[in-house]
Amino acid sequence: MGTLQAYFGPAALIPLWCAALAGWGMVASGIWRGLTGQARRASLFAHVLTLGGITATSMLFGYGLLQTTIAATAGWWALVAVTGARPERLLDPEGRGLVRLAAWSSLSVVLVVVMRQSLL
């Protein structure tokens, strides 16, 4: 158990890491299903870069990987909840896209607060 704790941190953080990876995977699968051609390639490329970007940003600014992981996990799961695992719905030209964007932002904030209070 000591080896796992050295890699993942305290046992309470393992569900956070699992939720982060699952949320990232859900968004990636939604991008894969919903977009085609160049838009799919560009979106997946940008989404793949988020994992390294989270780590690099935390190291560069010294803010802390835990808080950044909480924010990213909340954002991914809020996106899945608001769009029904179809991120392209944020780009709806008939006006619902802005409503979903506002709902995504609001739900992300609520999830960050709840997750942060339960973990810290």
Backbone bond lengths (Angstrom), bond angles and torsions (degrees), N, CA, C in turn:
res aa  C-N    CA-C-N  psi(-1)  N-CA   C-N-CA  omega(-1)  CA-C   N-CA-C  phi
1 M - - - 1.446 - - 1.525 110.77 -
2 G 1.294 117.86 -31.03 1.458 121.27 -179.86 1.521 112.50 -61.12
3 T 1.327 117.21 -34.85 1.462 121.02 179.66 1.529 110.54 -68.86
4 L 1.317 118.19 -43.35 1.461 121.03 177.41 1.513 111.58 -62.05
5 Q 1.319 116.56 -39.83 1.459 120.19 -179.75 1.522 110.86 -66.55
6 A 1.318 117.26 -31.86 1.463 120.02 177.76 1.523 111.21 -66.85
7 Y 1.319 118.27 -33.73 1.471 121.37 -179.04 1.524 112.86 -85.36
8 F 1.324 117.92 -43.20 1.451 121.35 -171.21 1.520 114.86 -102.22
9 G 1.309 118.17 -11.59 1.456 120.49 -175.95 1.521 110.11 89.99
10 P 1.331 116.44 -165.67 1.466 120.01 179.86 1.526 111.63 -58.98
11 A 1.307 116.25 155.65 1.465 121.81 -176.00 1.523 112.43 -58.51
12 A 1.327 118.22 -28.77 1.465 121.01 179.73 1.529 112.01 -66.52
13 L 1.324 117.87 -20.84 1.465 120.65 -178.23 1.524 113.06 -86.29
14 I 1.313 118.33 -16.70 1.467 120.28 -179.27 1.527 111.49 -60.39
15 P 1.354 120.09 -42.79 1.466 118.19 175.21 1.530 112.94 -62.27
16 L 1.324 117.48 -32.82 1.464 120.45 177.27 1.521 110.64 -64.45
17 W 1.316 117.10 -45.88 1.466 120.27 179.14 1.527 110.69 -63.11
18 C 1.341 116.88 -40.68 1.469 120.31 178.32 1.530 111.07 -65.41
19 A 1.333 116.91 -41.71 1.469 120.63 178.36 1.520 110.82 -65.35
20 A 1.332 116.44 -37.00 1.469 120.14 178.88 1.527 110.40 -64.80
21 L 1.313 117.07 -47.74 1.464 119.75 -179.90 1.526 112.04 -65.65
22 A 1.335 116.21 -39.05 1.467 119.06 178.56 1.527 111.02 -66.73
23 G 1.316 117.78 -41.30 1.466 121.02 177.88 1.512 111.93 -64.63
24 W 1.325 115.62 -41.83 1.467 119.92 177.51 1.527 109.83 -61.97
25 G 1.322 116.78 -42.11 1.462 121.12 179.49 1.522 112.38 -66.58
26 M 1.329 117.38 -38.16 1.465 120.42 178.00 1.526 111.04 -63.65
27 V 1.322 116.63 -42.85 1.466 119.47 179.00 1.526 109.99 -66.77
28 A 1.332 117.25 -41.34 1.468 120.42 178.50 1.525 111.15 -61.50
29 S 1.325 117.31 -41.78 1.467 119.23 179.19 1.527 110.92 -68.58
30 G 1.322 117.68 -34.14 1.461 120.49 175.87 1.514 112.23 -65.40
31 I 1.321 116.47 -39.26 1.467 120.59 176.23 1.523 109.41 -64.63
32 W 1.316 116.29 -42.86 1.468 120.60 -178.74 1.529 111.69 -62.29
33 R 1.337 115.53 -42.90 1.471 119.84 -178.98 1.519 113.10 -73.62
34 G 1.317 117.46 -38.56 1.453 120.41 -168.96 1.508 116.67 -88.28
35 L 1.310 117.74 -25.15 1.462 120.26 -176.36 1.521 110.11 -110.55
36 T 1.323 115.52 161.66 1.465 120.41 177.89 1.522 109.34 -135.75
37 G 1.314 115.12 161.77 1.459 122.38 172.14 1.518 114.36 61.70
38 Q 1.327 114.42 -137.98 1.469 121.74 -176.28 1.535 111.61 -63.27
39 A 1.315 117.23 -36.80 1.468 120.37 179.31 1.526 110.91 -62.41
40 R 1.325 117.37 -39.51 1.460 120.66 178.60 1.522 110.70 -65.86
41 R 1.329 116.58 -46.62 1.470 119.55 -178.67 1.525 111.31 -62.12
42 A 1.317 116.73 -44.79 1.464 120.03 -178.97 1.526 111.64 -65.90
43 S 1.321 116.24 -41.81 1.466 120.11 -179.37 1.522 111.76 -67.06
44 L 1.318 116.78 -43.52 1.467 119.65 178.56 1.523 111.49 -65.92
45 F 1.331 116.82 -38.77 1.463 120.00 177.46 1.527 110.43 -61.22
46 A 1.323 116.52 -46.69 1.469 119.99 178.96 1.526 110.83 -64.33
47 H 1.320 117.67 -38.65 1.462 120.91 -179.64 1.526 111.15 -67.52
48 V 1.323 116.87 -38.94 1.471 120.18 178.02 1.530 110.26 -63.75
49 L 1.311 116.90 -35.13 1.463 120.01 -179.95 1.523 113.31 -69.46
50 T 1.334 118.45 -16.71 1.461 119.45 -178.40 1.526 112.35 -63.28
51 L 1.321 117.89 -35.43 1.471 119.21 -179.13 1.523 111.63 -63.00
52 G 1.320 116.20 -48.49 1.464 119.67 176.70 1.521 112.05 -68.33
53 G 1.327 115.91 -34.60 1.459 120.08 179.29 1.511 113.00 -65.03
54 I 1.319 116.28 -37.67 1.463 119.99 177.41 1.521 110.14 -62.40
55 T 1.310 116.59 -46.55 1.462 120.46 -179.73 1.524 111.38 -66.56
56 A 1.328 117.47 -45.73 1.463 120.81 -178.90 1.525 111.53 -64.30
57 T 1.321 117.29 -41.44 1.463 120.53 179.34 1.516 110.96 -63.86
58 S 1.313 116.44 -42.22 1.463 120.11 178.99 1.521 111.01 -62.60
59 M 1.315 116.73 -41.22 1.466 119.88 179.57 1.521 111.36 -70.53
60 L 1.335 117.03 -39.17 1.455 120.89 -176.51 1.522 112.06 -68.26
61 F 1.319 117.06 -46.59 1.459 120.81 -176.51 1.516 113.17 -92.83
62 G 1.328 117.14 -13.47 1.455 120.44 179.47 1.516 113.61 70.03
63 Y 1.330 117.71 22.13 1.473 120.80 -176.82 1.510 112.31 -74.12
64 G 1.295 116.49 -35.22 1.457 119.49 179.00 1.510 111.96 120.41
65 L 1.298 115.45 127.71 1.452 121.73 -177.34 1.527 111.89 -67.73
66 L 1.320 118.22 -32.14 1.455 120.88 -178.03 1.525 111.35 -63.16
67 Q 1.325 117.10 -50.15 1.462 120.06 -179.46 1.524 111.59 -64.48
68 T 1.317 116.90 -38.15 1.462 120.50 178.78 1.526 110.89 -67.53
69 T 1.319 116.92 -39.01 1.464 120.66 177.91 1.525 110.70 -66.13
70 I 1.313 117.37 -40.13 1.466 120.58 176.78 1.524 109.98 -60.86
71 A 1.321 117.41 -45.66 1.469 120.85 -179.05 1.525 111.69 -65.04
72 A 1.323 117.21 -42.46 1.466 120.18 -179.83 1.524 111.04 -67.25
73 T 1.329 116.97 -42.47 1.465 120.71 179.06 1.522 110.80 -61.82
74 A 1.316 116.45 -44.30 1.465 120.44 178.12 1.523 110.63 -61.94
75 G 1.319 116.81 -42.35 1.461 120.50 179.86 1.514 112.79 -64.70
76 W 1.333 117.04 -42.18 1.467 119.95 179.92 1.520 111.52 -65.65
77 W 1.338 117.37 -45.23 1.456 119.51 -178.46 1.527 111.61 -71.91
78 A 1.322 117.85 -32.84 1.467 119.83 174.83 1.524 110.11 -65.40
79 L 1.329 116.72 -39.29 1.465 120.45 177.55 1.520 111.03 -62.96
80 V 1.324 116.45 -43.20 1.469 120.55 178.12 1.529 110.06 -62.47
81 A 1.326 117.60 -42.19 1.462 120.86 -178.11 1.527 112.09 -68.51
82 V 1.318 117.21 -42.74 1.465 120.86 -175.14 1.524 112.14 -74.81
83 T 1.322 117.08 -36.83 1.468 119.65 -175.70 1.515 113.17 -99.99
84 G 1.308 118.25 -1.38 1.463 120.25 -177.41 1.514 111.62 66.91
85 A 1.320 117.16 38.07 1.475 124.46 -179.78 1.538 111.55 63.35
86 R 1.315 116.87 27.86 1.471 121.64 175.63 1.530 108.10 -130.87
87 P 1.347 117.76 82.87 1.459 121.35 -174.10 1.527 114.70 -57.72
88 E 1.329 117.94 -22.47 1.464 119.52 -179.87 1.525 111.92 -66.00
89 R 1.315 118.09 -13.81 1.463 121.21 177.46 1.528 112.38 -66.05
90 L 1.331 117.44 -18.70 1.464 119.61 175.95 1.527 111.47 -66.88
91 L 1.319 116.87 -19.73 1.460 121.81 -177.94 1.521 112.66 -98.91
92 D 1.309 117.79 18.26 1.462 122.27 -178.72 1.532 110.23 -59.35
93 P 1.334 118.13 118.60 1.467 120.13 -175.60 1.527 113.97 -75.29
94 E 1.295 118.96 -9.40 1.457 120.83 -176.70 1.529 113.44 -90.78
95 G 1.308 117.92 15.49 1.453 120.86 173.89 1.513 116.22 100.59
96 R 1.315 118.26 -19.43 1.463 119.78 179.71 1.515 111.75 -72.63
97 G 1.328 117.26 -18.82 1.456 120.57 -179.72 1.520 112.09 -62.09
98 L 1.330 117.45 -41.35 1.462 120.48 179.20 1.523 111.81 -68.32
99 V 1.320 116.61 -34.72 1.468 120.00 176.86 1.521 109.47 -65.66
100 R 1.322 116.42 -44.16 1.471 119.78 178.19 1.521 111.32 -65.18
101 L 1.324 116.89 -37.95 1.462 120.21 178.42 1.528 110.82 -62.20
102 A 1.327 116.95 -43.43 1.469 120.62 177.54 1.524 110.98 -64.67
103 A 1.326 116.30 -41.38 1.472 119.88 178.51 1.520 110.73 -65.02
104 W 1.333 116.87 -39.74 1.461 121.11 178.53 1.523 110.50 -61.62
105 S 1.318 116.91 -46.88 1.465 120.81 -179.88 1.526 111.25 -62.05
106 S 1.322 116.05 -45.78 1.467 120.07 -178.39 1.524 111.63 -64.82
107 L 1.318 116.50 -45.71 1.459 119.94 -179.97 1.528 111.23 -66.06
108 S 1.322 117.18 -35.20 1.468 120.03 177.03 1.522 111.02 -61.02
109 V 1.328 116.93 -44.08 1.468 120.76 179.92 1.523 110.47 -62.93
110 V 1.318 116.40 -44.80 1.468 120.02 179.73 1.529 110.49 -61.67
111 L 1.325 116.80 -44.60 1.468 119.93 179.76 1.524 112.17 -65.13
112 V 1.330 117.71 -37.79 1.466 120.21 177.97 1.522 109.87 -61.96
113 V 1.319 117.14 -45.94 1.464 120.43 -178.98 1.525 110.59 -62.24
114 V 1.323 117.15 -45.96 1.468 120.74 -178.88 1.528 111.17 -65.01
115 M 1.331 116.55 -45.96 1.469 119.32 -179.35 1.513 111.63 -65.41
116 R 1.319 116.71 -40.43 1.464 120.28 -178.36 1.535 110.42 -65.39
117 Q 1.324 116.78 -42.20 1.460 119.33 179.35 1.529 112.02 -66.93
118 S 1.320 116.70 -32.68 1.461 118.28 -178.42 1.529 112.23 -79.47
119 L 1.334 117.34 -23.58 1.470 119.78 -177.91 1.515 114.26 -99.21
120 L 1.301 117.68 -30.66 1.470 119.96 -174.72 1.512 112.68 -105.51
